[in-house]
Amino acid sequence: MADITMWQDKDIRLAFIARGKNAFAQISEKLEGTAGIVAIELESGDYFVGATLGQANNAARQKHLDCWLYFVRLDNPDAALPLPTW
């Protein structure tokens, strides 16, 4: 089970989000013109694109089971959140 301190500790969550924004900034050029959601695994830098949140999660879960990912809507990068794979 993914560590729940992400929800319990605001500082940890904010640090994760900051790292997620940086990771997204590094790959955003590669994803230009792509629609959907990207799920980024911050430790490895792996990212997975899906038309929906569920599809991005399913792609990521195959390689990164039960860990926190940074999900970003490609058409609106401000719509982003950390979630564990499910």
N, C-alpha and C positions, 0 to 999 in steps of 0.2 A: 504494500500500500504506500502511495506517495506520502511523503512527510507533510503533515498538516500545519506545521509551523508557518508555512507560507500564508495561511489565512489568519493565524493567531498573532503573528508578529508583523506589524506594519512596516518596520524598517527593512526586514527581510524581503517582504513583498515589493516595496519600492525599489530596493536594490536590484531585484530580479527584473522588474519592469525596465529599469534604466539599462541593464545589460541586454534585455530584449530589444529595446529601441536601437541600441548600437548594433546589434546583430542584424536587425532588419535593414538598417541604413547601409550595411556592407553588402547586402544581397539585393537591395531594391532595384538597382539598375538591371540586373539579370532578369528580374521578374516584370519589367516594364511591358505593358501591353497584355499581361496575363490577368485573367479575372479569377475571383474566388478568394480563398483563405490560404494563408501559409502558416504552417506550424513549424516553429524553430526549436530545436533541442540545443540549448545554450552551451553545454559542455563540449559537444562534438562539432557544433556548427551545422549539423545536418538539418535540412529543411525539406518540407513536404507540402505540396500544393494540392488542394482539392477544390471542387466547385462549391462545397459546403463545409461547415465546421466539422461535421461528422466524417466526411470523406478525407479531409486533411488529418484528422485524428486517427482514422483507420490506417492510413498510409504510415503515419509516424509510429503507431502502436506496434506494427509488425517488427520494427527495429528497436524501438525504445519503449518497452513495456513498463507501465507504472512509474512514470517520471513526469516532472513538470515541464511543460512546453509553453512557449510564448506564441499565441495565436494572433494573427493580424489580418484584417480585411484589406485586400490589395487595392480596392477602390477608395478606401478611407483608412489610412494608417493610424488615425487617432482612435479607431475602433479596434482596440487590442486588449488582450487580457491573458493572464497566466492561468492555465488549467492543467491538471494532471491528465495523462492519457486515461481513457476509460474504455 
